[in-house]
Structures are given as structure tokens and as C-alpha cells.
Amino acid sequence: MHNFRTVPDIRIERGGAAKMDAHIDGLCPHKRVFIVTDAGVHGLGLLGGAKAALCEAGYVVEIFDHVIADPPEEVVLAGAKRARDFGAGLVLGFGGGSPMDTAKVIALLAGSSQPITEMYGVGLAAGPRLPLMLVPTTAGTGSEVTNVAILTTGKTEKQGIVANALYADRVLLDAELTLGLPKMISAATGIDAMVHAIEAYTSLPQKNPLSDALALSALTKLKDGIEDVCKDGQDIDGRENMLIGAMLAGQAFSNAPCAAVHALAYPLGGFFHVPHGLSNALVLTGVMRYNLPNADKLYGEISEHMRLGGTGANLIDEMQRIKDATDVPQTLSRVDIPESAIAMMADDAMTKTRLLVNNPREMTLAATVKIYEDIA
């Protein structure tokens, strides 16, 4: 038996954010909207059209823009208190993966009495939550359609909340919000989305026909779009392909969870604040080469679908080519991680059992150390 879940309402409209009042219709009867974002998105003016539309339609808007990368638990708790004090009727997550993950948990905390410490893990956050809408401004995490939120607890430890209560009520994909994103962000987030699709397709315990179809469709969109948007940041068709591809990949991995690429990427973000997409890009091909003896058939199926040839090696070569073509950093030293940190990061990666259990080949500590050493 296979189970598949996703958000119930996905809207795709260029310029749709400037019609936000129409897109939230029915979600917030008492017209108090709590927007969760970060200072970068807010400072760039990306919220301007949405806020103006809401205010003109009679909504009261509160903006919480204190989200940072690898969102710390204390920021989420502060946001939840602000949402409760404001009397929010709708939480609107607006930004990349960190604001959207933060918005999900704020909606849960503000809508229920369950302590956050009881939510970490799989299926432990029960809700209820406030109505939730998500609007991505990058094409990578797929967080808008997943039931996962990753937070930083303590100084460096990352923990996940995985629960169906985190699925948003509505999602808006507006490619105009992603126009002009810097090349490095476009490349790293795009590769992140491709990782989601590849890992979903090879997530042996829970892969299913729907997640497989979504992963393959995502990779087609992403492969066609990533180099286009890196060459021309104003390519609206490429931007929309990337947004849709990232969303499809998000639907896939929300049902067939990610694996060792993510497990090895997390310490780079947790200890050294390397952006998540770039962390995935750094370890991607090393993990794929390690997996190849067990994953050659599945990698080969992806490769054939992408018209690269029918072997797993073809897919690894293509992902390496994309990394080269988009100029993402490919060594730990390029992102200021010293070789002396490898042992610490490897130990931490091996604690990510929620992810490692999905890998097509059992990941060992020795293999993890070697993957890091190969990119030092």
C-alpha cells in the first residue's frame, strides 16, 4: 500500500503576490494577517505588492521579519508569541525555506498549546494550527508543499518536525518574485531542488509511483531551467520552470523522504552556516558515487528519463557538469570550513538517522569522512 499527501490548493500566477487579497480569500475571515519573512526579502521590497493589496482590502497586517538562515528555536518561539499577541487569523510565510519553515511552526504554536519540545520527530506535532499560506521567493527548498520544518536547537544541532499538520492550506507560486535572484542563490537552490528529486526517487522505504512521477517531472523542469536563470536572471519562463520544478520535487520528497546527501549537508549549515542548498551541492556527487553500487539501476532510470544515457554514472556526470556550469563552490575551503572540522561533522552526520535510513546504501562513518575529505 502507498500513501501520498500534499497541500490541497496550489496556485501559479505571475504577479499573483500583488493580488494577495484574492489569493487568501476564505482563509482569514477576521482579516488579521501575520506575515513571516526575513530582513532580506523585506528590505528588497518583495512584500510591497502583497502588503498593499491586503491593506487596500481592509486587512490588518503584521510583519515578523526576524527569521535568519537555519532558524533558531528561540526566533520561532518569539514569532509565535508575536502572532498570538497580534491575534493572527492567518500566518503567511513569504520567502525561502527558512521563513516558510518558521511560518509553519509559528502557525502550529500559535494555534495549539503543545510545547515545541514535544513536536520534534515524525508525527508528533498534532495541531491544531492557524490557517497557513506559503509563498516561496526562491526555487529550491520545496518547503511550501512539504510537511517538514527544520530548526536549529541549541547552538548547532538541527532537528526536524515532520507532521501532516505542517502542510499549508494554500500555496502561491509567483515567478516574478524570483526575478533577478543572484546567480549563486539561483544555482544553489536549483541544485537543492534536484537533490530533493533524486533522493526521493531513490528513497527505498517509501518511494511510490506518485513520488517517482513527480521527481522525474521535477528534474525535467529543473534541468531545463537552472542554467537559463543562471545566465539571465530575468528569464521569466526559466524562473517559472524552476519554481514549478522545486514544488514538484517538494511533493516527491515529502512522501519519499531525503537521505544521505541531506544528512551530510546538515553539519555544514549547523556548524558553519553554509546555506542549505549550497551544503547539498557540496556533498551531492560524493554521496552519489558512494551510493552507485546499490543505486545504479535507479540512477540509470533517472538518467534515461533526462535523456543522458541509461547509466547511473551518466547522472552523476550530469550533476557534476551542472555544478561546474553554474560555478557553485565545490570545496569546503571555499566556504571557510577547515579540514580539522571533518571528524566533528562526520560524527554529527551519523546522528541523522531519520535521513540515513532512507539511503539506498548504508552510510558508514568511514565513508562520510572520506566524502568530506574528497572535497576539503
Secondary structure as GFF3:
##gff-version 3
##sequence-region A 1 376
A	DSSP	beta_strand	10	12	.	.	.	ID=ss1
A	DSSP	three_ten_helix	16	19	.	.	.	ID=ss2
A	DSSP	alpha_helix	20	23	.	.	.	ID=ss3
A	DSSP	beta_strand	32	38	.	.	.	ID=ss4
A	DSSP	alpha_helix	39	43	.	.	.	ID=ss5
A	DSSP	alpha_helix	48	56	.	.	.	ID=ss6
A	DSSP	beta_strand	60	67	.	.	.	ID=ss7
A	DSSP	alpha_helix	73	86	.	.	.	ID=ss8
A	DSSP	beta_strand	90	95	.	.	.	ID=ss9
A	DSSP	alpha_helix	97	111	.	.	.	ID=ss10
A	DSSP	three_ten_helix	116	118	.	.	.	ID=ss11
A	DSSP	beta_strand	121	122	.	.	.	ID=ss12
A	DSSP	beta_strand	132	136	.	.	.	ID=ss13
A	DSSP	three_ten_helix	143	145	.	.	.	ID=ss14
A	DSSP	beta_strand	148	153	.	.	.	ID=ss15
A	DSSP	beta_strand	157	162	.	.	.	ID=ss16
A	DSSP	three_ten_helix	164	166	.	.	.	ID=ss17
A	DSSP	beta_strand	170	173	.	.	.	ID=ss18
A	DSSP	three_ten_helix	175	178	.	.	.	ID=ss19
A	DSSP	alpha_helix	183	201	.	.	.	ID=ss20
A	DSSP	alpha_helix	209	231	.	.	.	ID=ss21
A	DSSP	alpha_helix	236	255	.	.	.	ID=ss22
A	DSSP	alpha_helix	260	272	.	.	.	ID=ss23
A	DSSP	alpha_helix	276	305	.	.	.	ID=ss24
A	DSSP	alpha_helix	312	326	.	.	.	ID=ss25
A	DSSP	three_ten_helix	333	335	.	.	.	ID=ss26
A	DSSP	three_ten_helix	339	341	.	.	.	ID=ss27
A	DSSP	alpha_helix	342	349	.	.	.	ID=ss28
A	DSSP	alpha_helix	353	356	.	.	.	ID=ss29
A	DSSP	alpha_helix	365	374	.	.	.	ID=ss30
###
